[in-house]
Amino acid sequence: MPKYKYIAKDKQGKEFRGIVESKDKDQAKTKLNQLGLYDVFLEEAAAKARFGFLLQFLRAFAQIKINKVDLSLFAHQFSAMISAGLPLVKCLSILASDTDNKILKTALEEVIFDIQNGLNLSAALAKHPRIFSNFVVSMVKSGETAGILPGVLKRIAIHLEKETELRQKITSAFAYPAVVVFVAIGAITFLLIFIIPVFVNVYKSLKINLPLPTLSLIWLSNIMIRYWWLVFAVIIAIIYGFKRIREKNKKLSFFLDYFKLWMPVFGKLNRKIYTTRFIRTLGAMLASGVTLSRSLEVADEVLNNRVSSAVIRALQININQGKTLTEILEKQRLFSPLAVQMIATGEQSGTLEEMLNKTADFLDEDIDHIIKRLIIKLEPMLTFLVAILVGYIALAIYLPMFDILHSLGSR
């Protein structure tokens, strides 16, 4: 059955776009009229199939444009419209026409098409995993089942906002060190490509023996000038090769995930971040009526760490055996004792969802303090490192000059 892309308006003049499947244009127009849409423009969407592979590739490549801010805004607006009693398809049509994100717009148009052809909302969203995660799909499915979709959508929006705040907090805190490193690399590259060759020509004309630091700097400069493309190729090959090896070697992957959590300086911060994300995800899903077992599965996917996966698998086994979360959490080192204690209090008092959310908020504040202390330590370390690199380059450049002055003075 052919598909038609449509542009239409409702009685208030609001424009809607989407896809409808029908035997012909007349039947498609009738379907849209039944939905309260008029002044319909229809265009057959068959041409899309010719470029299906290209569109899928571009959509996968552009998936970074679908961020949590866009999804949070979508969930907030969707919740408000559903609460106001608007039909599901009409809500999605309005959201699709209003969003500036082309990838999200296309996905929503396809979701509308799938709903019109009999799928429920969660199943339609599940067909776009790069945009709507298992967390979102599971929450929506629970909301559909329990008849509390507006409330669930609001929880999704709040959860995504918290995740965005946490990410922005970390990004902004480490912006200054990142800028320092970037400027240092740029300055050193500039010296190697443009300044060192000038001194090399001078030293060659004087025909003097160069010390080892100067020779090493000249060697590095020659590589950067003549084989810069090879340097980039090697870096890309190392990154790609490392990624492939990590995917295939489970022991290496587990070791790297373990190192991420227990590495010097950053390990404590990483553990706090993982704990916060786990607790917030678990709390949001339980509050929306998702089963504890399914909530743990989704939390595992959100963390995406083999060490945390081992802990969560143990939690699932305990739950299936009728035990509590606390019994296994007390035996591991990943989640902080305070978080475990608050979870235990929630289980005992029957307020687990509330305690999980309170714990996540408290850990957010703790992460703030850890980041501030970390930045205080990092700034002098970075300054010292940059000073060493610049000092080495200056020493390598001027050492031959000292030798020349010394030889002139001995005459």
C-alpha positions as CSV (number, residue, x, y, z in Angstrom):
1,M,0.0,0.0,0.0
2,P,1.5,3.4,-1.0
3,K,2.6,6.0,1.6
4,Y,1.8,9.7,1.2
5,K,3.5,12.6,2.9
6,Y,1.0,15.3,3.8
7,I,0.8,18.9,4.8
8,A,-2.6,19.9,6.3
9,K,-4.3,22.3,8.7
10,D,-6.9,22.0,11.4
11,K,-9.9,24.3,11.9
12,Q,-7.7,26.8,13.9
13,G,-5.2,27.0,11.0
14,K,-2.4,25.1,12.7
15,E,-0.2,23.3,10.2
16,F,0.5,19.5,10.5
17,R,2.9,17.3,8.6
18,G,3.2,13.5,8.5
19,I,2.9,10.3,6.6
20,V,-0.3,8.4,5.9
21,E,-0.7,5.0,4.2
22,S,-3.6,4.5,1.8
23,K,-4.7,2.9,-1.5
24,D,-4.9,6.2,-3.2
25,K,-4.8,10.0,-2.7
26,D,-8.6,10.2,-2.2
27,Q,-8.6,7.7,0.5
28,A,-5.6,9.3,2.2
29,K,-7.4,12.7,2.1
30,T,-10.5,11.1,3.7
31,K,-8.4,9.6,6.5
32,L,-6.9,13.0,7.3
33,N,-10.4,14.7,7.1
34,Q,-11.6,12.2,9.7
35,L,-8.7,13.3,12.0
36,G,-9.9,16.9,11.7
37,L,-7.3,18.0,9.1
38,Y,-8.2,20.0,6.0
39,D,-6.6,21.9,3.0
40,V,-4.5,18.8,2.5
41,F,-1.5,18.6,0.2
42,L,-0.4,15.1,-0.6
43,E,2.8,13.8,-2.1
44,E,3.7,10.1,-2.7
45,A,6.6,9.1,-0.5
46,A,7.7,6.1,-2.6
47,A,10.8,8.0,-3.8
48,K,12.1,7.8,-0.2
49,A,12.7,4.1,-0.6
50,R,15.2,4.6,-3.4
51,F,17.4,6.5,-1.0
52,G,16.5,4.5,2.1
53,F,20.1,3.3,2.8
54,L,21.5,6.8,2.4
55,L,18.8,8.3,4.7
56,Q,19.5,5.6,7.3
57,F,23.2,6.4,7.1
58,L,22.6,10.1,7.5
59,R,20.2,9.6,10.3
60,A,22.8,7.4,12.2
61,F,25.5,9.9,11.5
62,A,23.4,12.8,12.7
63,Q,22.1,11.1,15.9
64,I,24.3,13.3,18.0
65,K,21.9,16.1,17.2
66,I,19.2,14.4,19.3
67,N,20.2,15.5,22.7
68,K,18.4,15.3,26.0
69,V,17.4,19.0,25.9
70,D,15.3,18.3,22.8
71,L,13.8,15.1,24.2
72,S,13.0,16.8,27.6
73,L,11.2,19.7,25.8
74,F,9.3,17.1,23.7
75,A,8.3,15.2,26.8
76,H,7.1,18.3,28.7
77,Q,5.0,19.5,25.7
78,F,3.6,16.1,25.1
79,S,2.6,15.7,28.7
80,A,0.8,19.1,28.7
81,M,-1.1,18.3,25.5
82,I,-2.2,14.8,26.6
83,S,-3.3,16.3,30.0
84,A,-5.4,18.8,28.0
85,G,-7.3,16.0,26.3
86,L,-5.9,16.3,22.8
87,P,-5.8,13.1,20.7
88,L,-2.5,11.3,20.6
89,V,-1.9,11.7,16.8
90,K,-2.8,15.4,16.9
91,C,-0.3,15.9,19.8
92,L,2.4,14.2,17.9
93,S,1.6,16.2,14.7
94,I,1.8,19.5,16.5
95,L,5.1,18.5,18.1
96,A,6.5,17.3,14.8
97,S,5.6,20.6,13.1
98,D,6.9,22.7,16.0
99,T,10.3,21.1,16.5
100,D,13.4,22.6,14.8
101,N,15.3,19.3,15.0
102,K,15.0,17.6,11.6
103,I,15.9,14.1,12.9
104,L,13.3,14.3,15.6
105,K,10.7,15.6,13.2
106,T,11.2,12.7,10.8
107,A,11.0,10.2,13.6
108,L,7.8,11.7,14.9
109,E,6.3,11.6,11.4
110,E,7.1,7.9,11.2
111,V,5.7,7.4,14.8
112,I,2.4,9.0,13.7
113,F,2.3,6.7,10.6
114,D,2.8,3.6,12.8
115,I,0.2,4.7,15.3
116,Q,-2.3,5.3,12.4
117,N,-1.6,1.7,11.3
118,G,-2.4,0.1,14.6
119,L,0.8,0.3,16.8
120,N,0.6,1.7,20.3
121,L,2.8,4.6,21.2
122,S,5.6,2.7,23.0
123,A,5.9,0.2,20.2
124,A,6.1,3.0,17.6
125,L,8.8,4.8,19.7
126,A,10.8,1.6,20.1
127,K,11.4,1.5,16.3
128,H,13.7,4.5,16.8
129,P,16.2,3.3,19.5
130,R,18.8,6.0,18.6
131,I,16.3,8.7,19.6
132,F,14.0,7.1,22.2
133,S,16.0,4.9,24.6
134,N,14.8,1.8,26.4
135,F,14.3,4.0,29.4
136,V,11.8,6.3,27.5
137,V,10.1,3.3,25.8
138,S,9.7,1.4,29.1
139,M,8.4,4.4,30.9
140,V,5.8,5.2,28.1
141,K,4.7,1.5,28.0
142,S,4.1,1.6,31.8
143,G,2.2,4.8,31.4
144,E,0.0,3.4,28.7
145,T,-0.7,0.3,30.7
146,A,-1.6,2.1,33.9
147,G,-3.4,5.0,32.1
148,I,-1.1,7.6,33.6
149,L,0.8,8.6,30.4
150,P,0.8,12.4,31.2
151,G,2.4,11.9,34.6
152,V,5.0,9.4,33.2
153,L,5.9,11.9,30.4
154,K,6.5,14.6,33.0
155,R,8.8,12.2,34.9
156,I,10.7,11.5,31.7
157,A,11.1,15.2,31.1
158,I,12.4,15.8,34.7
159,H,14.7,12.8,34.5
160,L,16.2,14.0,31.2
161,E,16.6,17.5,32.6
162,K,18.5,16.2,35.6
163,E,20.7,14.1,33.3
164,T,21.4,17.2,31.2
165,E,22.2,19.3,34.3
166,L,24.7,16.7,35.5
167,R,26.4,16.5,32.1
168,Q,26.5,20.3,31.8
169,K,27.9,20.6,35.3
170,I,30.8,18.3,34.5
171,T,31.4,19.8,31.1
172,S,31.5,23.4,32.4
173,A,33.7,22.4,35.3
174,F,36.3,20.9,33.1
175,A,36.1,23.5,30.3
176,Y,39.0,25.5,31.7
177,P,41.4,22.6,32.0
178,A,40.4,21.5,28.5
179,V,41.0,24.9,27.1
180,V,44.4,25.0,28.7
181,V,45.4,21.7,27.2
182,F,44.1,22.7,23.8
183,V,46.0,26.0,23.8
184,A,49.2,24.2,25.0
185,I,49.0,21.6,22.2
186,G,48.3,24.4,19.7
187,A,51.2,26.5,20.9
188,I,53.6,23.6,20.9
189,T,52.5,22.5,17.4
190,F,53.0,26.1,16.2
191,L,56.5,26.1,17.6
192,L,57.4,22.8,16.0
193,I,56.1,23.7,12.6
194,F,57.1,27.4,12.2
195,I,59.7,28.3,14.8
196,I,62.0,25.3,15.1
197,P,62.9,25.1,11.4
198,V,64.2,28.7,11.6
199,F,66.6,27.8,14.3
200,V,67.6,24.6,12.5
201,N,68.7,26.6,9.4
202,V,70.7,28.9,11.6
203,Y,72.5,25.9,13.4
204,K,73.1,24.2,10.0
205,S,74.9,27.3,8.7
206,L,77.1,27.4,11.8
207,K,77.9,23.7,11.4
208,I,77.9,22.9,15.1
209,N,77.2,19.7,17.0
210,L,73.7,19.8,18.5
211,P,72.8,18.4,21.9
212,L,70.4,15.5,22.3
213,P,67.4,17.7,23.4
214,T,67.7,19.9,20.3
215,L,68.1,16.8,18.0
216,S,65.0,15.2,19.5
217,L,63.0,18.5,19.0
218,I,64.3,18.7,15.4
219,W,63.3,15.1,14.7
220,L,59.8,15.8,16.1
221,S,59.5,19.0,14.0
222,N,60.4,17.1,10.8
223,I,57.7,14.5,11.5
224,M,55.1,17.2,12.1
225,I,56.1,19.0,8.9
226,R,56.6,16.1,6.5
227,Y,54.4,13.4,7.9
228,W,51.5,15.2,9.6
229,W,49.0,13.2,7.6
230,L,50.7,10.0,8.9
231,V,50.4,11.2,12.5
232,F,46.7,11.8,12.1
233,A,46.3,8.4,10.3
234,V,48.1,6.6,13.1
235,I,46.0,8.3,15.8
236,I,42.8,7.4,14.1
237,A,44.0,3.8,13.5
238,I,45.0,3.5,17.2
239,I,41.6,4.8,18.3
240,Y,39.6,2.6,15.9
241,G,41.8,-0.5,16.6
242,F,41.5,0.0,20.4
243,K,37.7,0.3,20.1
244,R,37.5,-2.9,18.0
245,I,39.8,-4.8,20.4
246,R,37.8,-3.6,23.4
247,E,34.5,-4.8,21.8
248,K,35.9,-8.3,21.1
249,N,38.0,-8.7,24.3
250,K,35.7,-8.9,27.3
251,K,38.5,-9.1,29.8
252,L,40.1,-5.9,28.5
253,S,36.7,-4.2,28.4
254,F,36.0,-5.2,32.0
255,F,39.5,-4.0,33.1
256,L,39.0,-0.6,31.4
257,D,35.6,-0.2,33.0
258,Y,37.1,-1.2,36.4
259,F,39.9,1.3,35.9
260,K,37.5,4.0,35.0
261,L,35.8,3.6,38.4
262,W,39.0,3.2,40.5
263,M,41.5,5.3,38.6
264,P,43.6,7.9,40.6
265,V,42.1,11.4,40.8
266,F,38.9,10.8,38.7
267,G,37.8,7.4,40.1
268,K,35.8,8.8,43.0
269,L,34.0,11.3,40.8
270,N,33.1,8.5,38.3
271,R,31.7,6.3,41.0
272,K,29.5,9.1,42.3
273,I,28.3,9.9,38.7
274,Y,27.4,6.2,38.1
275,T,25.7,5.9,41.5
276,T,23.6,9.1,40.8
277,R,22.5,7.9,37.3
278,F,21.6,4.4,38.6
279,I,19.6,5.7,41.5
280,R,17.8,8.4,39.5
281,T,16.9,6.0,36.7
282,L,15.7,3.4,39.1
283,G,13.6,5.9,41.1
284,A,12.0,7.4,38.0
285,M,11.0,4.0,36.6
286,L,9.7,2.6,39.9
287,A,7.6,5.7,40.4
288,S,6.1,5.2,37.0
289,G,5.0,1.6,37.8
290,V,7.8,-0.2,36.0
291,T,8.7,-3.5,37.7
292,L,11.9,-3.6,39.7
293,S,13.4,-6.3,37.5
294,R,12.8,-4.3,34.3
295,S,14.0,-1.1,36.0
296,L,17.3,-2.8,36.9
297,E,17.7,-3.9,33.3
298,V,17.2,-0.4,31.9
299,A,19.5,1.1,34.6
300,D,22.1,-1.4,33.5
301,E,21.8,-0.2,29.9
302,V,22.0,3.5,31.0
303,L,25.2,2.9,32.9
304,N,26.8,0.8,30.2
305,N,29.7,-0.4,32.4
306,R,30.7,-4.1,32.9
307,V,31.5,-3.6,36.6
308,S,28.1,-2.1,37.4
309,S,26.5,-4.8,35.2
310,A,27.9,-7.5,37.5
311,V,26.5,-5.7,40.5
312,I,23.1,-5.2,38.8
313,R,22.9,-8.9,37.7
314,A,23.5,-9.9,41.3
315,L,20.7,-7.5,42.4
316,Q,18.3,-9.1,39.8
317,I,19.2,-12.6,41.1
318,N,18.5,-11.5,44.7
319,I,15.1,-9.9,43.6
320,N,14.1,-13.1,41.8
321,Q,14.9,-15.0,45.0
322,G,12.7,-12.7,47.1
323,K,15.5,-10.8,48.7
324,T,16.0,-7.1,49.1
325,L,18.3,-4.7,47.2
326,T,20.2,-3.8,50.3
327,E,21.4,-7.4,50.9
328,I,23.6,-7.3,47.8
329,L,24.4,-3.6,47.8
330,E,26.1,-3.9,51.2
331,K,28.5,-6.4,49.8
332,Q,29.9,-4.3,46.9
333,R,32.1,-1.2,46.7
334,L,30.7,0.6,43.7
335,F,27.8,2.4,45.4
336,S,28.6,4.6,48.5
337,P,27.6,3.4,52.0
338,L,25.3,6.5,52.3
339,A,23.4,5.6,49.2
340,V,23.0,2.0,50.4
341,Q,21.8,3.1,53.8
342,M,19.1,5.4,52.2
343,I,18.0,2.6,49.9
344,A,17.7,0.3,52.9
345,T,15.6,2.9,54.7
346,G,13.3,3.3,51.7
347,E,12.8,-0.5,51.5
348,Q,12.0,-0.8,55.2
349,S,9.6,2.1,55.2
350,G,8.0,1.3,51.8
351,T,9.1,4.7,50.3
352,L,11.8,3.4,48.1
353,E,11.0,5.6,45.1
354,E,11.0,8.8,47.3
355,M,14.3,7.8,49.0
356,L,15.9,7.1,45.6
357,N,15.1,10.6,44.4
358,K,16.3,12.2,47.6
359,T,19.5,10.3,47.4
360,A,20.1,11.3,43.8
361,D,19.6,15.0,44.7
362,F,22.0,14.7,47.6
363,L,24.6,13.0,45.4
364,D,24.3,15.8,42.9
365,E,25.4,18.2,45.6
366,D,28.2,15.9,46.6
367,I,29.4,15.7,42.9
368,D,29.5,19.6,42.9
369,H,31.9,19.5,45.9
370,I,34.1,16.7,44.4
371,I,34.4,18.6,41.1
372,K,35.4,21.9,42.8
373,R,38.1,20.1,44.8
374,L,39.3,18.3,41.7
375,I,39.6,21.5,39.7
376,I,41.6,23.1,42.5
377,K,44.0,20.2,42.3
378,L,44.1,20.1,38.5
379,E,44.8,23.7,37.7
380,P,48.3,23.8,39.3
381,M,49.1,20.4,37.9
382,L,48.2,21.6,34.3
383,T,50.2,24.8,34.8
384,F,53.2,22.8,36.0
385,L,53.0,20.4,33.0
386,V,52.7,23.2,30.5
387,A,55.7,24.9,32.1
388,I,57.7,21.8,31.8
389,L,56.9,21.3,28.1
390,V,57.6,25.0,27.2
391,G,60.7,24.9,29.3
392,Y,62.0,21.8,27.5
393,I,61.4,23.4,24.1
394,A,63.1,26.7,25.2
395,L,66.1,24.7,26.6
396,A,66.4,22.6,23.4
397,I,66.4,25.8,21.3
398,Y,68.9,27.8,23.3
399,L,71.3,25.1,24.4
400,P,73.3,25.3,21.1
401,M,73.5,29.1,21.6
402,F,75.1,28.6,25.0
403,D,77.7,26.3,23.4
404,I,78.4,28.9,20.7
405,L,78.8,31.7,23.3
406,H,81.0,29.4,25.4
407,S,83.3,28.6,22.5
408,L,83.6,32.3,21.5
409,G,84.4,33.2,25.1
410,S,87.2,30.5,25.3
411,R,88.9,32.1,22.3
